[in-house]
Amino acid sequence: MQVSTKLFNEQQVRQFQKLTADIQEKQEKISSGKAILHASDDPVAAVNLSAANEQKLLLERFEDNVYLAQNRLEAGDNVLQEGLSVMTRITELATQARNPTYDAFSRRAILTEITELREVLIDLANTRDARGHSLFAGFKNEETAFVASPDGKVRYNGDRGTHTVQILSLIHI
């Protein structure tokens, strides 16, 4: 049986083309620094890499959520502590005002200070977080939570919305 020269040459050309393609692929991997250029290079590793990237993005989002929630809670805690201090001062002033040794001028001074402290409380209740959202307005966080009317009444503009963020994923394997 005789092997034709034409067939032999075609096989050698195909073999050289395959070797050239392999060399080119290895050079691409070296230059890019990536072991997998196409999912078809290693389908199992590509799926694992894709899943790992998804998990990384999910964890980054959870970290951002934890950071935002922590900042919001700390801001709320600070506002409540300041509000407690203001309320303590108002209680002290009210106790002083009941003292019969105070005259009308002293009581007016106490009333002026209590009025100012009331404004401080309203300002504290309208505190906004780092993103400019009202801490105490529920889901209406673009609104000013508390507004004082000219007749002295304070009106709440928010709603009963409770802010929640996801900080972990419960995956059952």
KATA-V694900 format. One record per pair of residues at least 12 apart in sequence whose C-alpha atoms are under 10 Angstrom apart, sorted by the first residue. I is the first residue (numbers start at 1). J is the second residue. D is the distance in Angstrom with one decimal. If there is no record, write none. Layout:
i=I j=J d=D
i=I j=J d=D
//
This chain:
i=25 j=37 d=8.6
i=36 j=49 d=9.6
i=58 j=167 d=9.5
i=58 j=168 d=8.8
i=58 j=169 d=8.6
i=59 j=167 d=8.5
i=59 j=168 d=7.9
i=59 j=169 d=8.9
i=60 j=167 d=9.9
i=61 j=166 d=8.8
i=61 j=167 d=8.1
i=61 j=168 d=9.5
i=62 j=165 d=8.5
i=62 j=166 d=6.5
i=62 j=167 d=4.6
i=62 j=168 d=6.3
i=62 j=169 d=8.6
i=63 j=166 d=9.7
i=63 j=167 d=7.0
i=63 j=168 d=9.0
i=64 j=165 d=9.9
i=64 j=166 d=10.0
i=64 j=167 d=8.6
i=65 j=164 d=9.4
i=65 j=165 d=6.1
i=65 j=166 d=6.8
i=65 j=167 d=6.0
i=65 j=168 d=9.5
i=66 j=165 d=7.9
i=66 j=166 d=8.2
i=66 j=167 d=5.9
i=66 j=168 d=9.3
i=67 j=167 d=9.6
i=68 j=129 d=9.4
i=68 j=130 d=8.9
i=68 j=131 d=9.3
i=68 j=165 d=8.9
i=69 j=163 d=9.1
i=69 j=164 d=8.3
i=69 j=165 d=7.3
i=69 j=166 d=9.7
i=69 j=167 d=9.1
i=71 j=129 d=7.9
i=71 j=130 d=8.1
i=72 j=128 d=9.0
i=72 j=129 d=6.2
i=72 j=130 d=8.0
i=72 j=131 d=9.6
i=72 j=133 d=9.7
i=72 j=135 d=7.4
i=73 j=129 d=9.5
i=73 j=135 d=9.0
i=74 j=129 d=9.8
i=75 j=127 d=8.5
i=75 j=128 d=8.5
i=75 j=129 d=6.9
i=75 j=130 d=9.0
i=75 j=135 d=8.1
i=76 j=124 d=9.6
i=76 j=125 d=9.4
i=76 j=127 d=8.4
i=76 j=128 d=9.2
i=76 j=129 d=8.6
i=76 j=135 d=6.7
i=76 j=136 d=8.3
i=78 j=124 d=9.6
i=79 j=121 d=9.3
i=79 j=123 d=9.8
i=79 j=124 d=6.0
i=79 j=125 d=7.5
i=79 j=126 d=9.6
i=79 j=127 d=7.5
i=79 j=135 d=9.4
i=80 j=121 d=9.7
i=80 j=124 d=8.2
i=80 j=125 d=8.6
i=82 j=120 d=9.5
i=82 j=121 d=8.6
i=82 j=124 d=7.8
i=83 j=117 d=9.6
i=83 j=118 d=10.0
i=83 j=120 d=8.4
i=83 j=121 d=6.1
i=83 j=122 d=9.4
i=83 j=123 d=9.9
i=83 j=124 d=6.9
i=83 j=125 d=8.3
i=84 j=121 d=9.4
i=85 j=121 d=10.0
i=86 j=114 d=9.3
i=86 j=117 d=6.5
i=86 j=118 d=8.4
i=86 j=120 d=7.8
i=86 j=121 d=7.1
i=86 j=124 d=9.9
i=87 j=114 d=9.5
i=87 j=117 d=8.2
i=87 j=118 d=8.9
i=87 j=121 d=8.3
i=89 j=113 d=9.6
i=89 j=114 d=8.5
i=89 j=117 d=8.4
i=90 j=110 d=9.1
i=90 j=111 d=9.6
i=90 j=113 d=8.4
i=90 j=114 d=6.0
i=90 j=115 d=9.4
i=90 j=117 d=7.3
i=90 j=118 d=8.6
i=91 j=114 d=9.3
i=93 j=107 d=9.3
i=93 j=109 d=9.9
i=93 j=110 d=6.3
i=93 j=111 d=8.4
i=93 j=113 d=8.3
i=93 j=114 d=7.4
i=94 j=107 d=9.4
i=94 j=110 d=7.9
i=94 j=111 d=8.8
i=94 j=114 d=8.5
i=96 j=110 d=8.3
i=97 j=109 d=9.7
i=97 j=110 d=6.9
i=97 j=111 d=8.6
i=119 j=148 d=8.7
i=121 j=146 d=9.9
i=122 j=145 d=9.0
i=122 j=146 d=6.5
i=122 j=147 d=7.7
i=122 j=148 d=7.9
i=122 j=154 d=8.4
i=123 j=144 d=9.8
i=123 j=145 d=9.6
i=123 j=146 d=8.4
i=123 j=147 d=9.4
i=124 j=136 d=9.7
i=124 j=146 d=9.7
i=125 j=137 d=9.0
i=125 j=144 d=9.0
i=125 j=145 d=7.0
i=125 j=146 d=6.7
i=125 j=147 d=9.7
i=125 j=156 d=10.0
i=126 j=143 d=9.1
i=126 j=144 d=6.0
i=126 j=145 d=5.4
i=126 j=146 d=6.2
i=126 j=147 d=8.7
i=127 j=144 d=8.7
i=127 j=145 d=8.5
i=127 j=146 d=10.0
i=128 j=141 d=8.5
i=128 j=142 d=9.2
i=128 j=144 d=8.9
i=128 j=145 d=9.5
i=129 j=141 d=9.7
i=134 j=146 d=10.0
i=134 j=158 d=9.1
i=135 j=163 d=9.7
i=136 j=156 d=9.5
i=136 j=157 d=9.6
i=136 j=158 d=7.3
i=136 j=159 d=9.0
i=136 j=160 d=9.4
i=136 j=161 d=9.5
i=136 j=162 d=9.6
i=137 j=156 d=8.0
i=137 j=157 d=6.8
i=137 j=158 d=4.0
i=137 j=159 d=6.1
i=137 j=160 d=7.8
i=137 j=161 d=7.9
i=137 j=162 d=9.3
i=138 j=157 d=9.3
i=138 j=158 d=5.6
i=138 j=159 d=5.1
i=138 j=160 d=5.5
i=138 j=161 d=4.2
i=138 j=162 d=5.8
i=138 j=163 d=7.1
i=139 j=158 d=7.1
i=139 j=159 d=6.4
i=139 j=160 d=7.4
i=139 j=161 d=4.8
i=139 j=162 d=7.0
i=139 j=163 d=7.3
i=140 j=157 d=7.8
i=140 j=158 d=5.4
i=140 j=159 d=6.5
i=140 j=160 d=9.1
i=140 j=161 d=7.9
i=141 j=157 d=9.7
i=141 j=158 d=7.4
i=141 j=159 d=9.2
i=141 j=161 d=9.5
i=141 j=163 d=9.9
i=142 j=158 d=9.3
i=143 j=156 d=10.0
i=143 j=157 d=6.9
i=143 j=158 d=7.0
i=144 j=156 d=8.6
i=144 j=157 d=6.7
i=144 j=158 d=7.8
i=145 j=157 d=5.0
i=145 j=158 d=5.4
i=145 j=159 d=8.9
i=146 j=158 d=7.8
//
